[in-house]
Amino acid sequence: MTISHDGSVIQCYSTGTVSGISSVVGLVGLNSGAVTQCYSTGAITGEDDVGGFVGFNAHDCHVSHCYSTGAVSGDSNVGGLVGSGWAENVTAYFWDIHTSDFPWDNSVGGTGKTTEDMHTASTFLNAGWDFVDEAGNGTEDIWWILEGKDYPRLWWESRESGPTTTTWEGSGTPDDPYQISTAVDLILLGDSPKDYDKHFILTADIDLDTNLIGRLFFYGAVVAPDRINATPQFDGTPFNGVFDGNGHTILHLTINGSGHVGLFGCLSGEVMNLGVVDANITGSDNYVGGLVGSNSGNVTHCNSIGPVTGTGDFVGGLVGCNGGDVTNCYSTGVVTGSGDFVGGLIGSNVYFYSGTGGIVTNCCSSSTVNGREDVGGLVGCNYYGYVTHCYSTGSVSGISFVGGLAGSNLGTVSQCYSTGLIVGDQIFGGLVGIGSSGAVTDCCFWDIETSGQAISAGGTGKTTGKMQMASTFLDADWDFVDETENGTDDIWWIDEGQDYPRLWWENRN
């Protein structure tokens, strides 16, 4: 921070917390010169002439092409941008009205913007800011931005890690994948679609807690996002490489976006060995999932924990819409959809992208699910897809086509079960709500006591006692650990008389 100056401050920034009595600010206390192309993000506390960026701006002095985001508090002459002074030469300057806690008109000069606007390049481009990869405002390449994810940054801060050059360790090949170890690494991946066909590996847990990295939340998917204000069809670049979570987790992912929302917006490659934990995902359009919005690739050994909410169709705890393979995955949390096709794990498992239909194998969900039509504890709608060796335990509620495992089924369901409470207004069932053209084999079960339902569009209803007996499932050819008559893949195990069957991979660690 500069206390007073009569020269120039150009292309500088400050992130520190500042407290004092008078002329307390993020960057310059008393400006008697010119400040341009700068920003500040720290919290500011004082008594008089307190501003997010400048405390007092003297007559005929200039502040231009700058911004501030820090929280500001004081007793008198307090502003989101400038505390007091002359405003006529404060131009092309912005402050975040949300993070600063100061409204639109509470500053000497400048313009207050929402966090969303402050994460949008057009806010600054329309004010004449010179960004990388544009020539309309100049060719000096002063600023760059991770669109929809962060505020503008000065290009000199990270010339080697900006939007056109990555700094991940590795070479992006199967034998030497790019290493992702920090939030910045992950965000840069999202902003590097030219690398979406490469191999990546997560080498550490990444905490995206908004309190740790500047209250950061996302307006779309972190990787392979849809374009802002796009049509209902995906209008971006799918991720078609390989992302190996390596047993690590992405923590506290918060998204409040529109369509194709999740850690990955649209996946045609492979994601494996990854957890998304304590997430909070919200989408106002179609294809919303805790991990993937829409999938035509492979998702293996992954999980999502946390609430997922969508106001459009295709909302799932892990995947919004699946047209690929999902194997050995689980989800838990609350999944809420205002539209159709809402599932604890997958909103809709559908003949959609792959040409063979969605395949869901060895998966489970304990999510509580709330929706309108085609609402299921595991899958909202199984649309000519295949669901096998799966179960769901969460309660499910909806208006019509509501089921403990699948709301509606036009595909094949085999060796699955459900136990959750089912609440529906019309056309609902213990295992499947409706499935006149689908196939649910006799080796599928639901608990007639815990579900509150004696009927289902397929499957066999059993009491809780029967559902906790190995013989119920062994007689239906389920492959359990320590038996070979039904196979040697050791898919299931059970704590006889105490619990329902569980997938063996759940207990391997």
C-alpha positions in Angstrom: 0.0 0.0 0.0 1.2 3.6 -0.8 0.3 6.2 1.8 0.7 9.3 -0.4 2.2 10.0 -3.8 2.4 12.6 -6.5 3.8 10.4 -9.2 2.4 7.4 -10.9 1.5 3.9 -9.9 1.1 1.5 -12.9 0.3 -2.2 -13.1 0.5 -3.0 -9.4 -1.6 -5.0 -7.0 -2.1 -5.5 -3.3 -3.7 -8.4 -1.4 -2.9 -7.5 2.2 -5.4 -6.8 5.0 -5.1 -3.1 6.1 -6.3 -1.3 9.2 -5.7 2.2 10.5 -7.3 5.5 11.4 -7.4 7.9 8.3 -6.8 7.4 4.6 -7.0 3.6 5.0 -7.1 1.7 1.7 -6.2 -1.3 -0.3 -3.5 0.4 -2.5 -3.1 4.2 -2.1 -4.0 6.2 1.0 -3.8 9.7 -0.5 -3.6 10.0 -4.3 -2.1 13.2 -5.6 -0.9 11.7 -8.9 -2.0 8.9 -11.2 -2.9 5.3 -10.5 -3.7 3.1 -13.5 -4.0 -0.6 -14.3 -3.9 -1.8 -10.7 -6.1 -3.8 -8.3 -6.5 -4.6 -4.6 -8.2 -7.5 -2.9 -7.5 -7.2 0.9 -10.0 -6.3 3.6 -9.9 -2.6 4.8 -10.8 -1.2 8.2 -10.5 2.4 9.4 -12.2 5.5 10.7 -12.1 8.3 8.1 -11.4 8.3 4.3 -11.6 4.6 3.9 -11.7 3.0 0.5 -11.3 -0.3 -1.1 -8.6 1.2 -3.4 -8.0 4.9 -2.6 -8.7 6.7 0.6 -8.6 10.3 -0.7 -8.3 11.3 -4.3 -6.9 14.8 -4.7 -8.2 17.4 -7.3 -7.0 16.8 -10.9 -5.6 13.4 -9.9 -6.4 10.2 -11.9 -7.5 6.7 -11.1 -8.2 4.6 -14.2 -8.5 0.9 -15.3 -8.4 -0.4 -11.7 -10.6 -2.5 -9.5 -11.0 -3.6 -5.8 -12.8 -6.6 -4.2 -11.9 -6.4 -0.5 -14.4 -5.9 2.4 -14.5 -2.2 3.5 -15.6 -0.8 6.9 -15.2 2.6 8.5 -16.9 5.5 10.3 -17.0 8.3 7.8 -16.1 9.0 4.1 -16.2 5.3 3.3 -16.5 3.9 -0.2 -16.2 0.7 -2.1 -13.6 2.2 -4.4 -12.6 5.7 -3.1 -13.4 7.0 0.3 -13.5 10.8 -0.5 -12.1 13.4 -2.8 -12.8 14.3 -6.5 -14.5 11.8 -8.7 -14.2 13.4 -12.2 -11.0 11.7 -13.0 -11.9 8.3 -11.7 -12.6 6.3 -14.9 -13.0 2.7 -16.1 -12.8 1.6 -12.4 -14.9 -1.1 -10.7 -15.5 -2.6 -7.3 -17.3 -5.7 -6.2 -20.5 -4.7 -4.4 -20.9 -8.2 -2.9 -17.4 -8.9 -1.5 -16.9 -5.2 -0.4 -20.4 -5.1 1.2 -20.9 -1.7 -0.5 -23.8 -0.9 -2.8 -23.8 0.4 -6.3 -23.5 4.2 -5.6 -21.4 4.2 -2.5 -18.0 5.4 -3.7 -16.4 8.6 -4.9 -16.2 7.5 -8.6 -16.1 4.2 -10.2 -18.9 1.6 -10.8 -20.1 -1.1 -8.5 -20.6 -4.5 -10.1 -21.8 -7.9 -8.9 -19.2 -10.7 -8.4 -20.6 -12.4 -11.6 -20.0 -9.2 -13.6 -16.5 -8.9 -12.1 -15.8 -12.4 -13.4 -16.9 -11.5 -16.9 -14.4 -10.1 -19.5 -17.0 -8.0 -21.3 -17.4 -5.8 -18.1 -13.8 -4.6 -18.6 -13.5 -4.9 -22.4 -16.5 -2.5 -22.7 -14.6 0.0 -20.6 -11.5 -0.1 -22.8 -9.3 -2.5 -20.8 -6.5 -4.1 -22.8 -6.7 -7.9 -22.6 -4.6 -10.7 -24.0 -5.8 -12.0 -27.4 -7.8 -8.8 -28.3 -6.6 -5.8 -30.2 -9.6 -3.4 -30.0 -8.4 -1.9 -26.7 -4.7 -2.0 -27.5 -1.9 -4.5 -28.1 0.1 -4.3 -24.8 -1.7 -7.4 -23.4 -2.0 -5.9 -19.9 -4.8 -8.1 -18.4 -6.1 -11.7 -18.7 -9.1 -13.4 -17.1 -10.4 -16.9 -16.3 -13.8 -16.2 -17.7 -16.6 -16.8 -15.2 -14.2 -18.0 -12.5 -11.9 -15.2 -11.3 -11.3 -11.5 -11.5 -8.9 -10.0 -14.1 -5.2 -10.4 -13.3 -2.2 -8.5 -14.6 -0.5 -10.5 -17.4 3.0 -9.9 -15.9 2.0 -11.8 -12.7 2.2 -15.1 -14.4 3.4 -14.8 -18.0 4.3 -18.4 -17.9 1.0 -19.6 -16.5 -1.5 -17.4 -18.3 -4.3 -18.5 -20.6 -2.0 -19.6 -23.5 0.8 -21.3 -21.7 0.5 -23.9 -18.9 3.0 -24.8 -16.2 1.8 -28.2 -15.1 4.6 -30.7 -14.4 4.6 -33.5 -16.9 4.0 -33.8 -20.6 0.4 -34.8 -20.9 1.0 -38.3 -22.1 -0.2 -41.6 -20.6 3.2 -42.3 -19.2 3.9 -38.7 -18.0 0.5 -37.0 -17.4 0.2 -33.4 -16.5 0.1 -33.0 -12.7 -2.7 -31.1 -11.0 -1.9 -30.2 -7.4 -3.5 -26.8 -6.7 -6.7 -24.8 -7.3 -4.8 -22.7 -9.8 -3.7 -25.8 -11.7 -7.3 -27.0 -11.9 -8.7 -23.6 -13.0 -6.0 -23.3 -15.6 -7.1 -26.7 -17.0 -10.6 -25.4 -17.3 -9.3 -22.4 -19.3 -7.1 -24.6 -21.6 -9.5 -26.4 -24.0 -6.6 -27.0 -26.3 -5.3 -29.5 -23.7 -8.6 -31.3 -23.2 -7.3 -34.3 -25.1 -4.3 -34.8 -22.8 -3.7 -37.0 -19.7 -3.9 -35.5 -16.2 -3.3 -36.8 -12.7 -4.3 -35.2 -9.4 -1.4 -35.3 -7.0 -3.0 -33.8 -3.9 -6.5 -33.0 -2.5 -7.6 -29.5 -3.7 -9.8 -27.4 -1.4 -11.9 -24.9 -3.3 -13.3 -23.4 -0.1 -14.6 -19.9 -0.9 -13.0 -18.6 2.3 -9.6 -19.8 1.3 -9.3 -18.5 -2.3 -11.2 -15.2 -2.3 -14.8 -16.4 -1.9 -14.4 -18.1 -5.2 -17.4 -19.9 -6.7 -18.1 -20.8 -10.2 -20.8 -19.8 -12.7 -20.3 -22.9 -14.7 -18.4 -26.1 -14.9 -14.7 -25.9 -13.9 -13.6 -28.0 -16.8 -15.3 -28.1 -20.2 -17.9 -25.5 -19.4 -20.8 -24.5 -21.6 -20.5 -21.0 -23.2 -22.3 -18.3 -21.2 -25.8 -17.7 -22.4 -25.5 -20.6 -24.8 -28.4 -22.5 -26.4 -29.8 -25.6 -24.6 -27.3 -27.7 -26.7 -23.7 -27.8 -25.4 -21.7 -25.0 -27.0 -18.2 -25.6 -25.7 -15.3 -28.1 -25.9 -15.9 -31.5 -24.2 -13.2 -32.9 -22.2 -12.0 -36.0 -24.1 -8.7 -36.7 -22.4 -8.1 -38.7 -19.2 -8.3 -37.3 -15.7 -7.0 -39.6 -13.0 -8.0 -38.4 -9.5 -5.4 -40.8 -8.1 -7.6 -41.4 -5.0 -7.7 -37.6 -4.1 -10.7 -35.3 -3.6 -11.9 -31.9 -4.8 -13.3 -30.2 -1.7 -16.0 -27.5 -1.4 -16.7 -27.1 -5.1 -19.5 -24.4 -5.3 -21.2 -23.8 -8.6 -24.2 -21.5 -9.3 -24.6 -21.7 -13.0 -27.0 -22.5 -15.9 -26.6 -25.7 -18.0 -24.0 -28.5 -18.3 -22.9 -27.9 -14.7 -20.6 -30.0 -12.7 -16.8 -30.3 -12.1 -16.9 -31.4 -15.8 -19.5 -29.8 -17.9 -19.4 -32.2 -20.8 -17.2 -35.4 -20.8 -16.4 -37.6 -23.7 -13.1 -38.9 -22.3 -12.4 -40.6 -18.9 -12.5 -39.6 -15.3 -11.4 -42.1 -12.6 -10.5 -42.4 -8.9 -11.9 -39.0 -8.0 -14.1 -37.7 -5.2 -16.0 -34.4 -5.2 -16.7 -33.8 -1.5 -18.8 -31.2 0.3 -19.9 -29.9 -3.0 -22.8 -27.5 -3.6 -24.0 -27.5 -7.2 -26.8 -25.5 -8.6 -27.9 -25.2 -12.3 -30.8 -23.3 -13.8 -30.8 -25.2 -17.1 -30.5 -28.9 -18.2 -27.7 -31.3 -17.4 -26.6 -30.8 -13.8 -24.4 -33.2 -11.9 -22.1 -33.3 -8.9 -19.2 -34.6 -11.1 -20.4 -34.3 -14.7 -23.2 -32.5 -16.4 -23.4 -34.8 -19.5 -21.3 -37.9 -20.1 -20.6 -39.9 -23.2 -17.3 -41.2 -21.9 -16.2 -43.3 -18.9 -16.6 -42.5 -15.2 -14.9 -45.1 -12.9 -14.3 -45.2 -9.1 -15.7 -41.7 -8.5 -18.1 -40.2 -6.0 -19.9 -37.0 -5.3 -21.0 -35.8 -1.8 -23.2 -32.8 -1.3 -26.4 -31.2 -2.6 -27.2 -30.9 -6.3 -30.0 -28.7 -7.4 -31.4 -28.1 -10.9 -34.4 -26.2 -12.3 -34.2 -27.8 -15.7 -34.1 -31.5 -16.7 -31.4 -34.2 -16.3 -30.3 -33.7 -12.7 -28.1 -36.3 -10.9 -26.1 -36.6 -7.8 -23.1 -37.7 -9.9 -24.0 -37.3 -13.5 -26.9 -35.3 -15.0 -27.2 -37.3 -18.2 -25.2 -40.5 -19.0 -24.7 -41.9 -22.4 -21.4 -43.6 -21.6 -20.2 -46.0 -18.9 -20.4 -45.3 -15.1 -18.8 -48.0 -13.0 -18.0 -48.4 -9.3 -19.3 -45.0 -8.3 -21.6 -43.6 -5.6 -23.3 -40.4 -4.5 -24.8 -39.1 -1.3 -26.5 -35.8 -0.5 -29.8 -34.2 -1.5 -30.7 -34.1 -5.2 -33.5 -31.7 -6.1 -34.9 -31.1 -9.6 -37.8 -28.8 -10.6 -38.0 -30.5 -14.0 -37.9 -34.1 -15.2 -35.3 -36.9 -15.0 -33.9 -36.6 -11.5 -31.8 -39.4 -10.0 -29.7 -40.0 -6.9 -26.8 -41.0 -9.0 -27.8 -40.2 -12.6 -30.7 -38.0 -13.9 -31.1 -40.1 -17.1 -29.2 -43.1 -18.4 -29.9 -42.9 -22.0 -29.2 -44.1 -25.5 -27.8 -40.6 -26.2 -24.2 -40.3 -27.4 -22.4 -43.6 -27.5 -24.6 -45.6 -29.9 -25.0 -48.4 -27.4 -26.8 -46.7 -24.6 -25.8 -45.7 -21.1 -24.3 -48.5 -18.9 -24.3 -48.2 -15.1 -22.6 -51.1 -13.3 -21.6 -51.7 -9.6 -22.9 -48.3 -8.4 -24.9 -47.1 -5.5 -26.6 -44.0 -4.1 -27.9 -43.0 -0.6 -29.0 -39.5 -1.9 -32.4 -38.1 -0.9 -34.1 -37.3 -4.2 -36.9 -34.8 -4.9 -38.3 -34.1 -8.4 -41.3 -33.9 -10.6 -41.5 -36.7 -13.2 -39.1 -39.6 -13.8 -37.6 -39.5 -10.3 -35.5 -42.4 -9.0 -33.2 -43.2 -6.1 -30.4 -44.2 -8.5 -31.6 -43.2 -12.0 -34.4 -40.9 -12.9 -35.0 -42.6 -16.2 -33.3 -45.6 -17.7 -33.9 -44.9 -21.3 -32.9 -48.0 -23.2 -29.8 -48.2 -21.1 -28.4 -50.9 -18.8 -28.3 -50.9 -15.0 -26.8 -53.9 -13.3 -25.4 -54.7 -9.8 -26.6 -51.5 -8.3 -28.6 -50.3 -5.3 -30.1 -47.2 -3.8 -31.2 -46.5 -0.2 -32.4 -42.8 -0.1 -36.0 -41.6 0.1 -37.6 -40.5 -3.2 -40.5 -38.1 -3.8 -42.1 -36.8 -6.9 -45.4 -36.3 -8.8 -45.4 -39.2 -11.2 -43.1 -42.0 -12.4 -41.3 -42.3 -9.1 -39.3 -45.4 -8.0 -36.9 -46.5 -5.4 -34.2 -47.4 -8.0 -35.6 -45.9 -11.3 -38.5 -43.6 -11.9 -39.1 -45.0 -15.3 -37.4 -47.9 -17.2 -37.3 -48.5 -20.9 -34.1 -50.4 -20.8 -32.7 -53.4 -18.7 -32.3 -53.6 -15.0 -30.8 -56.7 -13.4 -29.4 -57.7 -9.9 -30.4 -54.4 -8.3 -32.3 -53.4 -5.2 -33.7 -50.4 -3.4 -34.9 -49.7 0.2 -35.8 -46.0 0.3 -39.2 -44.5 1.2 -41.3 -43.7 -1.9 -43.7 -40.8 -2.0 -45.6 -40.0 -5.2 -48.9 -38.5 -6.4 -49.4 -40.9 -9.3 -47.7 -43.9 -11.0 -45.0 -44.9 -8.5 -43.5 -48.1 -7.3 -41.1 -49.6 -4.8 -38.3 -50.4 -7.2 -39.5 -48.8 -10.5 -42.3 -46.3 -11.1 -43.2 -47.2 -14.6 -41.6 -49.6 -17.2 -44.1 -51.1 -19.6 -41.5 -51.5 -22.4 -38.4 -52.2 -20.2 -37.0 -55.4 -18.7 -36.6 -55.7 -14.9 -35.5 -59.2 -14.1 -36.8 -61.3 -11.3 -33.4 -61.0 -9.5 -34.2 -57.4 -8.6 -35.7 -56.6 -5.2 -37.1 -53.8 -3.1 -38.0 -53.6 0.6 -41.7 -53.4 1.0 -41.5 -52.2 4.6 -39.0 -49.4 4.3 -40.3 -48.2 0.9 -44.0 -48.2 2.0 -44.8 -49.8 -1.3 -46.2 -53.2 -2.1 -46.1 -52.8 -5.9 -43.5 -52.0 -8.6 -43.2 -52.0 -12.3 -40.8 -55.0 -12.1 -38.8 -56.7 -9.4 -39.8 -58.7 -6.3 -40.9 -57.1 -3.1 -39.4 -58.6 0.1 -39.6 -57.9 3.9 -36.7 -56.2 5.6 -35.8 -59.5 7.2 -35.6 -61.3 3.8 -33.6 -58.4 2.3 -31.0 -58.9 5.0 -30.6 -62.6 4.3 -27.9 -63.8 1.9 -30.0 -66.7 0.6 -32.6 -64.2 -0.9 -29.9 -63.0 -3.3 -27.9 -66.2 -3.7 -31.0 -68.0 -4.8 -31.3 -65.3 -7.5 -27.8 -66.0 -8.7 -26.1 -62.9 -7.2 -22.3 -63.3 -7.0 -21.1 -63.0 -3.4 -17.7 -63.1 -1.8 -16.7 -66.6 -0.6 -19.0 -68.5 -3.0 -18.3 -69.7 -6.5 -21.5 -71.2 -7.7 -22.8 -67.8 -8.9 -19.4 -66.6 -10.2 -16.0 -65.6 -9.0 -16.1 -61.8 -9.5 -17.0 -61.3 -5.8 -19.4 -58.4 -6.5 -21.4 -58.5 -3.3 -21.0 -59.1 0.4 -23.4 -59.0 3.3 -23.5 -58.6 7.1 -26.1 -61.4 7.5 -29.1 -60.3 9.4 -27.8 -56.8 10.2 -27.6 -55.1 6.8 -28.5 -55.2 3.1 -26.0 -56.5 0.6 -23.1 -54.1 -0.2 -20.8 -53.9 -3.2 -17.5 -55.5 -2.4 -15.5 -52.5 -3.7 -17.0 -50.3 -1.0 -15.2 -52.3 1.6 -11.8 -52.8 -0.2 -10.2 -49.8 1.5 
